[in-house]
Amino acid sequence: MKYILVLLTFLLVHTAYAQKGGVQVSAQTKTIYVNLDNEDAGKVLTINRKLKSIATGKLSISNLDWSKEKEWKRTFSIYSDEDEAIIDITPCKASGKYEVSLKRLVSKIVKGKKYSLYTIAIPKDPKKAALVRVRRVLVCSISFT
């Protein structure tokens, strides 16, 4: 019985830490969850350019830890495989949400190139921001079919 209790406690603690730094990325009917503490180049969100939802759909990002990041300013951007910034994703009025229309995003991509979604977090306090080394964190790759 003790072993089961220890195992359950371990699983609960592990689950709580595994969700730290989480971001949910959605487009069309696909959703992926990414832990920002571990860069995982294997996460790929596929967007079909031929679907009708391109005209009205959105690429949505939900920062699941936004309430813990009150002192930080987080941004999301899409870069090409040549490290060229394609588009910055604007925050919505809802806290922790970011969106860009798929129509606008597709108009900026070039067929055959690879794209990646990155995030950057810097302190809101300018004095603290001057002391922090800014580093992009890979959220996921984006594939257009």
N, C-alpha and C positions, 0 to 999 in steps of 0.2 A: 504494500500500500504506500509506503514511504517513497518508493521508486517512482510510482505513478504520479504522486504529488510533485516530486522533484521534476519529473519530465514535463508535466503540465505547466509548472512555473517557468521552466526554461523556455518552453514554446511560447508562452504569453510574453515574456520579456523579449525574446527574439523577434516576435511579430511586432511589438511596439517599436523596437529599434529599426526594424526593416522598413517601416513606413516613414522614417525620418527623411525629410528632404524630398518628398514625393511631388511629382508633377504628372498630371493626366493630360494627354494630347489626343484630340479627336478631330476627325474629318470624315465627311460622308457618314458611313455607318461603322467606321473603325475607330477603336479607342485603344491606346496603349498607356501603361503606367510605367513611369521611370523614376528610379531612386537617384537623386542628384549626388548622393555621397559616393556612388560607384559609377564611373563612366562605363557605359556598355554600348560599344559600337554596333552590337548585333541588333539593337532595337530599330525597326524600320516601319514607318508609316507610309502606306501606299495610297496614292491619290489617283483616281481614274479620271483623266481629262475628258473622256468621251461621255461621261454621265451627265444627265440634265441638271443634277444638283450643283454643278460647277457655277451656274448662273446665280443661284441663290444661297449656296452653302457657305460655310465658314470653317476655317481652321481654328479650333478653340483650344486654349491651354488653361488648365486650372492648377494654380499653385496651391497644393493642399496644406501647406504650412504657412500661408500668408499671415495668419494671426500671430505667429511666433516671430515674424520678420518685420515688425512695426518700425524698427529703427533702420531698416534696409530698403534700398530702392532696387528692385529687380527688373531687368529688361530681357526680352527674348528677340532674337534675330535669326534670319535664315541666311546662310552663306553658301556659295557655290563651292565645288571641289577645288577651285583656284583661289580660295580664301577671299572672295569678293562678296561684300555685303549686298544681298539682294533686296531684303525688306525687313524693316523693324515692325514688330507686332505690338500694336497699341493696347494699353490696359483699358478695360471696360469700367463702367461705374461700379459694377459689382466687385467687391474686394477679392483679389486673387485670380481674377479672370482676365484673359487676353484673347483678342480675336482679330482675324484678318479675313476678308472675303476671298473665297477660292478663285473667283473671277479675276480679282486684282493680282493674286499670287501667280496664277497660271499665265497671266499676261507678261510677267517678268522672267519666266523661266525659259531656258533654251533646251530643246530636245537633245537628249544624249548626255547631258551633264548630271552630276550627282549633287545633291543638296543636303545640308545638315542644319538642324535647329540647335542653337546655342543659347545659353542664358548667362547673364552677368549680374552679380549682386554687389552693390557698393553701399557704404553707410550714408544715411541722409545728412549727417553732420559733416560739413565740409572739412573740418579739422581732422576728423577721424578718416574721412575718405582719402585725404592726402597721405595718410600713413599706411593705407592698405594696398597690397599688390593685387591689381585687378586681373582676374583670370577667367577666360571663357570656359564654361562647362558644357560638354556635349550632352544634349538631351536625347536626340535620336536622329537618324537619317530619314530623309524624305525622298520617296521614289514616285515619279510621275509615269503613268502608263497611258 
